[in-house]
Amino acid sequence: MMHYGYGNMGFLGGGIYMILFWIVIIVGIVYLISRSNISFQNNQQGNHPPRSNYQPRSEDNKSPEEIAKERFAKGEIDKEELNEILNELKR
């Protein structure tokens, strides 16, 4: 005699595997969307993943005193701010 239907797994076994299949598909789609959204936001804000041993460098490896004096010469800061910066750097 031939049997048609769900086979050896019965109704409950086939239903569970179908539900698990769709859960895996939905979770995968949500994960991919969230990862692409995070990388999109980082690129929009100019954020980059942190690098180990990252050392910020100024142009031409200038000392902080030289940079402060250049900013004073350009008029970006006044004499009081220059003196405060130089005093802080000497500490």
Chimera marker file (.cmm) of the C-alpha trace (Angstrom):
<marker_set name="trace">
<marker id="1" x="0.000" y="0.000" z="0.000" r="1" g="1" b="0" radius="0.5"/>
<marker id="2" x="1.372" y="3.446" z="-0.933" r="1" g="1" b="0" radius="0.5"/>
<marker id="3" x="1.293" y="6.299" z="1.527" r="1" g="1" b="0" radius="0.5"/>
<marker id="4" x="1.033" y="9.905" z="0.469" r="1" g="1" b="0" radius="0.5"/>
<marker id="5" x="1.539" y="12.947" z="2.614" r="1" g="1" b="0" radius="0.5"/>
<marker id="6" x="4.311" y="13.840" z="5.037" r="1" g="1" b="0" radius="0.5"/>
<marker id="7" x="6.162" y="10.549" z="4.879" r="1" g="1" b="0" radius="0.5"/>
<marker id="8" x="7.955" y="9.147" z="7.908" r="1" g="1" b="0" radius="0.5"/>
<marker id="9" x="8.230" y="12.476" z="9.712" r="1" g="1" b="0" radius="0.5"/>
<marker id="10" x="4.499" y="12.976" z="10.154" r="1" g="1" b="0" radius="0.5"/>
<marker id="11" x="2.812" y="16.358" z="10.399" r="1" g="1" b="0" radius="0.5"/>
<marker id="12" x="4.677" y="17.618" z="13.459" r="1" g="1" b="0" radius="0.5"/>
<marker id="13" x="8.168" y="16.757" z="12.199" r="1" g="1" b="0" radius="0.5"/>
<marker id="14" x="7.676" y="18.413" z="8.813" r="1" g="1" b="0" radius="0.5"/>
<marker id="15" x="6.117" y="21.498" z="10.387" r="1" g="1" b="0" radius="0.5"/>
<marker id="16" x="9.017" y="22.007" z="12.781" r="1" g="1" b="0" radius="0.5"/>
<marker id="17" x="11.591" y="21.818" z="10.003" r="1" g="1" b="0" radius="0.5"/>
<marker id="18" x="9.599" y="24.255" z="7.879" r="1" g="1" b="0" radius="0.5"/>
<marker id="19" x="9.398" y="26.725" z="10.776" r="1" g="1" b="0" radius="0.5"/>
<marker id="20" x="13.134" y="26.355" z="11.490" r="1" g="1" b="0" radius="0.5"/>
<marker id="21" x="13.907" y="26.894" z="7.806" r="1" g="1" b="0" radius="0.5"/>
<marker id="22" x="11.988" y="30.192" z="7.713" r="1" g="1" b="0" radius="0.5"/>
<marker id="23" x="13.455" y="31.355" z="11.039" r="1" g="1" b="0" radius="0.5"/>
<marker id="24" x="16.979" y="30.788" z="9.693" r="1" g="1" b="0" radius="0.5"/>
<marker id="25" x="16.124" y="32.682" z="6.483" r="1" g="1" b="0" radius="0.5"/>
<marker id="26" x="14.582" y="35.652" z="8.355" r="1" g="1" b="0" radius="0.5"/>
<marker id="27" x="17.421" y="35.863" z="10.898" r="1" g="1" b="0" radius="0.5"/>
<marker id="28" x="19.965" y="35.781" z="8.063" r="1" g="1" b="0" radius="0.5"/>
<marker id="29" x="18.229" y="38.597" z="6.199" r="1" g="1" b="0" radius="0.5"/>
<marker id="30" x="17.961" y="40.735" z="9.350" r="1" g="1" b="0" radius="0.5"/>
<marker id="31" x="21.639" y="40.133" z="10.108" r="1" g="1" b="0" radius="0.5"/>
<marker id="32" x="22.750" y="41.126" z="6.613" r="1" g="1" b="0" radius="0.5"/>
<marker id="33" x="20.620" y="44.282" z="6.659" r="1" g="1" b="0" radius="0.5"/>
<marker id="34" x="21.912" y="45.323" z="10.081" r="1" g="1" b="0" radius="0.5"/>
<marker id="35" x="25.550" y="44.782" z="9.061" r="1" g="1" b="0" radius="0.5"/>
<marker id="36" x="25.131" y="46.785" z="5.866" r="1" g="1" b="0" radius="0.5"/>
<marker id="37" x="23.373" y="49.565" z="7.798" r="1" g="1" b="0" radius="0.5"/>
<marker id="38" x="26.228" y="49.794" z="10.334" r="1" g="1" b="0" radius="0.5"/>
<marker id="39" x="28.885" y="50.036" z="7.635" r="1" g="1" b="0" radius="0.5"/>
<marker id="40" x="26.768" y="52.614" z="5.772" r="1" g="1" b="0" radius="0.5"/>
<marker id="41" x="26.472" y="54.780" z="8.904" r="1" g="1" b="0" radius="0.5"/>
<marker id="42" x="30.205" y="54.546" z="9.595" r="1" g="1" b="0" radius="0.5"/>
<marker id="43" x="31.014" y="55.616" z="6.046" r="1" g="1" b="0" radius="0.5"/>
<marker id="44" x="28.564" y="58.524" z="6.205" r="1" g="1" b="0" radius="0.5"/>
<marker id="45" x="30.021" y="59.845" z="9.460" r="1" g="1" b="0" radius="0.5"/>
<marker id="46" x="33.623" y="59.287" z="8.482" r="1" g="1" b="0" radius="0.5"/>
<marker id="47" x="34.055" y="56.765" z="11.273" r="1" g="1" b="0" radius="0.5"/>
<marker id="48" x="36.428" y="53.938" z="10.692" r="1" g="1" b="0" radius="0.5"/>
<marker id="49" x="37.007" y="50.825" z="12.741" r="1" g="1" b="0" radius="0.5"/>
<marker id="50" x="39.658" y="51.378" z="15.390" r="1" g="1" b="0" radius="0.5"/>
<marker id="51" x="43.145" y="50.354" z="14.405" r="1" g="1" b="0" radius="0.5"/>
<marker id="52" x="45.574" y="48.928" z="16.900" r="1" g="1" b="0" radius="0.5"/>
<marker id="53" x="48.684" y="51.010" z="17.610" r="1" g="1" b="0" radius="0.5"/>
<marker id="54" x="47.094" y="54.024" z="15.938" r="1" g="1" b="0" radius="0.5"/>
<marker id="55" x="49.193" y="57.144" z="16.388" r="1" g="1" b="0" radius="0.5"/>
<marker id="56" x="47.712" y="60.418" z="15.139" r="1" g="1" b="0" radius="0.5"/>
<marker id="57" x="50.274" y="62.339" z="13.152" r="1" g="1" b="0" radius="0.5"/>
<marker id="58" x="50.368" y="65.936" z="12.139" r="1" g="1" b="0" radius="0.5"/>
<marker id="59" x="51.443" y="67.154" z="8.746" r="1" g="1" b="0" radius="0.5"/>
<marker id="60" x="55.206" y="66.926" z="8.252" r="1" g="1" b="0" radius="0.5"/>
<marker id="61" x="55.600" y="65.531" z="11.814" r="1" g="1" b="0" radius="0.5"/>
<marker id="62" x="55.544" y="69.023" z="13.366" r="1" g="1" b="0" radius="0.5"/>
<marker id="63" x="55.795" y="69.439" z="17.097" r="1" g="1" b="0" radius="0.5"/>
<marker id="64" x="52.727" y="70.663" z="19.004" r="1" g="1" b="0" radius="0.5"/>
<marker id="65" x="54.525" y="73.942" z="19.752" r="1" g="1" b="0" radius="0.5"/>
<marker id="66" x="55.119" y="74.561" z="16.055" r="1" g="1" b="0" radius="0.5"/>
<marker id="67" x="51.484" y="73.842" z="15.247" r="1" g="1" b="0" radius="0.5"/>
<marker id="68" x="50.294" y="76.234" z="17.966" r="1" g="1" b="0" radius="0.5"/>
<marker id="69" x="52.626" y="78.967" z="16.699" r="1" g="1" b="0" radius="0.5"/>
<marker id="70" x="51.395" y="78.458" z="13.125" r="1" g="1" b="0" radius="0.5"/>
<marker id="71" x="47.776" y="78.731" z="14.285" r="1" g="1" b="0" radius="0.5"/>
<marker id="72" x="48.676" y="81.988" z="16.067" r="1" g="1" b="0" radius="0.5"/>
<marker id="73" x="50.376" y="83.287" z="12.923" r="1" g="1" b="0" radius="0.5"/>
<marker id="74" x="47.269" y="82.456" z="10.850" r="1" g="1" b="0" radius="0.5"/>
<marker id="75" x="45.047" y="84.275" z="13.355" r="1" g="1" b="0" radius="0.5"/>
<marker id="76" x="43.149" y="81.156" z="14.414" r="1" g="1" b="0" radius="0.5"/>
<marker id="77" x="44.028" y="81.738" z="18.082" r="1" g="1" b="0" radius="0.5"/>
<marker id="78" x="45.021" y="84.834" z="20.042" r="1" g="1" b="0" radius="0.5"/>
<marker id="79" x="48.113" y="85.419" z="22.171" r="1" g="1" b="0" radius="0.5"/>
<marker id="80" x="46.398" y="84.328" z="25.412" r="1" g="1" b="0" radius="0.5"/>
<marker id="81" x="45.356" y="80.993" z="23.901" r="1" g="1" b="0" radius="0.5"/>
<marker id="82" x="48.858" y="80.497" z="22.493" r="1" g="1" b="0" radius="0.5"/>
<marker id="83" x="50.396" y="81.079" z="25.920" r="1" g="1" b="0" radius="0.5"/>
<marker id="84" x="47.911" y="78.680" z="27.538" r="1" g="1" b="0" radius="0.5"/>
<marker id="85" x="48.726" y="75.998" z="24.990" r="1" g="1" b="0" radius="0.5"/>
<marker id="86" x="52.485" y="76.440" z="25.386" r="1" g="1" b="0" radius="0.5"/>
<marker id="87" x="52.191" y="76.351" z="29.204" r="1" g="1" b="0" radius="0.5"/>
<marker id="88" x="50.126" y="73.154" z="29.067" r="1" g="1" b="0" radius="0.5"/>
<marker id="89" x="52.643" y="71.519" z="26.748" r="1" g="1" b="0" radius="0.5"/>
<marker id="90" x="55.537" y="72.373" z="29.087" r="1" g="1" b="0" radius="0.5"/>
<marker id="91" x="53.920" y="70.520" z="32.030" r="1" g="1" b="0" radius="0.5"/>
<link id1="1" id2="2" r="1" g="1" b="0" radius="0.2"/>
<link id1="2" id2="3" r="1" g="1" b="0" radius="0.2"/>
<link id1="3" id2="4" r="1" g="1" b="0" radius="0.2"/>
<link id1="4" id2="5" r="1" g="1" b="0" radius="0.2"/>
<link id1="5" id2="6" r="1" g="1" b="0" radius="0.2"/>
<link id1="6" id2="7" r="1" g="1" b="0" radius="0.2"/>
<link id1="7" id2="8" r="1" g="1" b="0" radius="0.2"/>
<link id1="8" id2="9" r="1" g="1" b="0" radius="0.2"/>
<link id1="9" id2="10" r="1" g="1" b="0" radius="0.2"/>
<link id1="10" id2="11" r="1" g="1" b="0" radius="0.2"/>
<link id1="11" id2="12" r="1" g="1" b="0" radius="0.2"/>
<link id1="12" id2="13" r="1" g="1" b="0" radius="0.2"/>
<link id1="13" id2="14" r="1" g="1" b="0" radius="0.2"/>
<link id1="14" id2="15" r="1" g="1" b="0" radius="0.2"/>
<link id1="15" id2="16" r="1" g="1" b="0" radius="0.2"/>
<link id1="16" id2="17" r="1" g="1" b="0" radius="0.2"/>
<link id1="17" id2="18" r="1" g="1" b="0" radius="0.2"/>
<link id1="18" id2="19" r="1" g="1" b="0" radius="0.2"/>
<link id1="19" id2="20" r="1" g="1" b="0" radius="0.2"/>
<link id1="20" id2="21" r="1" g="1" b="0" radius="0.2"/>
<link id1="21" id2="22" r="1" g="1" b="0" radius="0.2"/>
<link id1="22" id2="23" r="1" g="1" b="0" radius="0.2"/>
<link id1="23" id2="24" r="1" g="1" b="0" radius="0.2"/>
<link id1="24" id2="25" r="1" g="1" b="0" radius="0.2"/>
<link id1="25" id2="26" r="1" g="1" b="0" radius="0.2"/>
<link id1="26" id2="27" r="1" g="1" b="0" radius="0.2"/>
<link id1="27" id2="28" r="1" g="1" b="0" radius="0.2"/>
<link id1="28" id2="29" r="1" g="1" b="0" radius="0.2"/>
<link id1="29" id2="30" r="1" g="1" b="0" radius="0.2"/>
<link id1="30" id2="31" r="1" g="1" b="0" radius="0.2"/>
<link id1="31" id2="32" r="1" g="1" b="0" radius="0.2"/>
<link id1="32" id2="33" r="1" g="1" b="0" radius="0.2"/>
<link id1="33" id2="34" r="1" g="1" b="0" radius="0.2"/>
<link id1="34" id2="35" r="1" g="1" b="0" radius="0.2"/>
<link id1="35" id2="36" r="1" g="1" b="0" radius="0.2"/>
<link id1="36" id2="37" r="1" g="1" b="0" radius="0.2"/>
<link id1="37" id2="38" r="1" g="1" b="0" radius="0.2"/>
<link id1="38" id2="39" r="1" g="1" b="0" radius="0.2"/>
<link id1="39" id2="40" r="1" g="1" b="0" radius="0.2"/>
<link id1="40" id2="41" r="1" g="1" b="0" radius="0.2"/>
<link id1="41" id2="42" r="1" g="1" b="0" radius="0.2"/>
<link id1="42" id2="43" r="1" g="1" b="0" radius="0.2"/>
<link id1="43" id2="44" r="1" g="1" b="0" radius="0.2"/>
<link id1="44" id2="45" r="1" g="1" b="0" radius="0.2"/>
<link id1="45" id2="46" r="1" g="1" b="0" radius="0.2"/>
<link id1="46" id2="47" r="1" g="1" b="0" radius="0.2"/>
<link id1="47" id2="48" r="1" g="1" b="0" radius="0.2"/>
<link id1="48" id2="49" r="1" g="1" b="0" radius="0.2"/>
<link id1="49" id2="50" r="1" g="1" b="0" radius="0.2"/>
<link id1="50" id2="51" r="1" g="1" b="0" radius="0.2"/>
<link id1="51" id2="52" r="1" g="1" b="0" radius="0.2"/>
<link id1="52" id2="53" r="1" g="1" b="0" radius="0.2"/>
<link id1="53" id2="54" r="1" g="1" b="0" radius="0.2"/>
<link id1="54" id2="55" r="1" g="1" b="0" radius="0.2"/>
<link id1="55" id2="56" r="1" g="1" b="0" radius="0.2"/>
<link id1="56" id2="57" r="1" g="1" b="0" radius="0.2"/>
<link id1="57" id2="58" r="1" g="1" b="0" radius="0.2"/>
<link id1="58" id2="59" r="1" g="1" b="0" radius="0.2"/>
<link id1="59" id2="60" r="1" g="1" b="0" radius="0.2"/>
<link id1="60" id2="61" r="1" g="1" b="0" radius="0.2"/>
<link id1="61" id2="62" r="1" g="1" b="0" radius="0.2"/>
<link id1="62" id2="63" r="1" g="1" b="0" radius="0.2"/>
<link id1="63" id2="64" r="1" g="1" b="0" radius="0.2"/>
<link id1="64" id2="65" r="1" g="1" b="0" radius="0.2"/>
<link id1="65" id2="66" r="1" g="1" b="0" radius="0.2"/>
<link id1="66" id2="67" r="1" g="1" b="0" radius="0.2"/>
<link id1="67" id2="68" r="1" g="1" b="0" radius="0.2"/>
<link id1="68" id2="69" r="1" g="1" b="0" radius="0.2"/>
<link id1="69" id2="70" r="1" g="1" b="0" radius="0.2"/>
<link id1="70" id2="71" r="1" g="1" b="0" radius="0.2"/>
<link id1="71" id2="72" r="1" g="1" b="0" radius="0.2"/>
<link id1="72" id2="73" r="1" g="1" b="0" radius="0.2"/>
<link id1="73" id2="74" r="1" g="1" b="0" radius="0.2"/>
<link id1="74" id2="75" r="1" g="1" b="0" radius="0.2"/>
<link id1="75" id2="76" r="1" g="1" b="0" radius="0.2"/>
<link id1="76" id2="77" r="1" g="1" b="0" radius="0.2"/>
<link id1="77" id2="78" r="1" g="1" b="0" radius="0.2"/>
<link id1="78" id2="79" r="1" g="1" b="0" radius="0.2"/>
<link id1="79" id2="80" r="1" g="1" b="0" radius="0.2"/>
<link id1="80" id2="81" r="1" g="1" b="0" radius="0.2"/>
<link id1="81" id2="82" r="1" g="1" b="0" radius="0.2"/>
<link id1="82" id2="83" r="1" g="1" b="0" radius="0.2"/>
<link id1="83" id2="84" r="1" g="1" b="0" radius="0.2"/>
<link id1="84" id2="85" r="1" g="1" b="0" radius="0.2"/>
<link id1="85" id2="86" r="1" g="1" b="0" radius="0.2"/>
<link id1="86" id2="87" r="1" g="1" b="0" radius="0.2"/>
<link id1="87" id2="88" r="1" g="1" b="0" radius="0.2"/>
<link id1="88" id2="89" r="1" g="1" b="0" radius="0.2"/>
<link id1="89" id2="90" r="1" g="1" b="0" radius="0.2"/>
<link id1="90" id2="91" r="1" g="1" b="0" radius="0.2"/>
</marker_set>
